[in-house]
Amino acid sequence: MSESKLYKYKMTVQNVVTSANLFNRIDLVKAASSLDNIEYEPEQFPGMVIRLDEPKTATLVFGSGKLVCTGAKSPEESRRAIFKIIEILKGYGTPIEKEPDIVVQNIVASGDLEMKLNLDDIILTLPNCEYEPEQFPGLIYRLKEPKVVLLLFGSGKVVCTGAKSEEDVIRAIERVKKSLIDEGLA
């Protein structure tokens, strides 16, 4: 999915969380002593953190061979970061022969619906909403398809979380806009 398609919907990906399985155990003590720019304090946390400048990400590396990459701005960027981490791990001697199993776990995107929203009316009309303005200024709208959560604000700003693809973000924005217009809420 190209950035331009999301841009058409006034949405920007803020973070992509991706998991990966390398199908191989990793000696974190050996890796930590061989690598620069890592954080590893096993008494505090069982994983090692490797930060990359390009793409700007942080990846948790566990001894089981599982990785969790955060901070990427697209699924492709996240995948690129994981392959860079694999090359780093191979460089210190970890044998990785299988193709990693990479899965996007969460995409967070933010943007603007370009319409003012009356959250008091929306909570009374749309299903699966929560709105407690004393606790949080946004309305929480849970969609079942795609399975995402939208935070809607009176200004028209929106945050989408829980998406597994950029297509999910687009479908969610299309769906919420249609619902708001169909119900006379926008």
N, C-alpha and C positions, 0 to 999 in steps of 0.2 A: 504494500500500500504506500503510495507516495505521500509525502508531506503536503503536497498541493491539494489532495483530496480532503484531508483533514482541515486544511486551511479554508477550503470552501465553506466548511461548517463552523468557521471561527474557533476551532479547537486546536490545542497544542499539547502534545504528549509531554508530561512533566517527569515521568519515571516509568521504567519498565523493570519488573522483577522477573528473573528467569532462573529456573533450576536446571541443573545438568547432572547426569550420572556418568562418570568416567569408567565405570565397571572395573576399577582397580584401586586397591588400598594405597594410601599416600602416607609416607613417613613424615609427619609434620615436624618432628624435632629436627630431622635431617634437612628438610626443606627450609625451615626457619633459620638454620645456621648457614645455609648456602645462599639465601636470597636477600636482596636489599628491598627497602620500601614495603616491608611486611610488618604486621602486628601479630604476635603470638604469645599469649599468656595463658597457658593451659589451666592454671589454677583459677582463672577468672572466667574463661570461656573455652569450650572444647575445639573451636575452629581457629584457623589462621585467616587474617584479612590481608588481601593483596589489593592495593589501590593502583589504578592505571590513570595516567594523564590523558591518554588518547586510545580509545574513547574514555572520557572521565567517568569511571565506575569504581565501585568497591565490590570485591568478590570474597565471600566466605568460602574457605576450602576446609573440608572435613576429612579426617583420616579414612573414612569409609569410601572416599572417592566421589562424594557428592559436593556440588558447588551451588551457591546462590549468588547471583549477580544482581546488583541494584545500581540505579543511577543513570542507566542508559536512556536515551531520548527516542529510541525506536527499537523494535524487535531485532532488526538487522544489526544495529549498533551493539546490542546486548550479545548477540551471537558472535560478533567480531571480538568482543572483549573475552568471551569464554575461550575462543580459539587462541587468543594471545596468552591467556593464563595456562592453557594446555602446553603451549610452546615453552613458557617459562618453567613449568613443572618438568617437562621432558629435558630441558637444559640442565637441570641439576641431577637427572638420572632416574626419574620416575618413568617406568615403561607404561606407555598408554598406546595400546594397539587398536582397540575398538573405537568406532565412531561414537562420540558422546550422544546420549539421549538428552536433547535440549527441549525444555517446555516453558512457554511463557505462562507465568503464574498470575500476573496482575499488570495491568496498564492503568496508569492514572493520567487523565487528561483534563485540562481546564479550558474554559472559553467563555463565550458570550452568546446567549440566545438572541440578542438584539431586540429584546422586548422587556418592558417592565412587568414584574410579576406581583400579583396580590397573593401572598402566601396564605393568608387567612381564607381566601376563597378556594385556593387549590386544595388545602387540607380537607375541606368539606366536600370536595367534588371527586378527586382522584383517589383510587384505592391504593393501599400499601404505602401510605405516607405517614410520616411522623413530623410534628412541628411543635417544639417547645421553645418559643422565643426567649423565655427567661434564662434558658440554659445554653442555647446556641441559635445564632441568627438565621441559619439556613433550614430549609425544609428537606427532610430526607425522603427520597422517593425510590423505592425498591422495585426494579423491573424484574419480571420473571423471564422474559425473552427479549433481548439477551439478558443473561443473569448479571446485572450490574446494579450499583447504587449511584444515584445522582443526588448531589447536593445542589439545591436550587436557592438562589438568593433574590431578594426583591429587585435588585438592580438588573437582573437578567443574567448575571454571571452564573456559571455552572461548573461543577467538578464531577467527573465521572470516574468511578473506581470499581475495580473488580473485573474489568474487561480482559478478555484473553487474546484479543486481536484489535487492530485499529478498525476493522470492519464492525466489531461490536460497539465501539465508541460511536461510529457514524450511525449505526442502526438505532442506538439508544437516543441520540440527539434527534434524529428524524422522528422517532416514536413520541418523545416527549413534546416536541413542537406540534406534531399533529394532534395529540391529546389536548394540549392547551388551546389550540385553535378550535378544534371540534367542540370543546366544552365552553367556548366563549370566554376563556380565561386569559387570552392574550390579545 
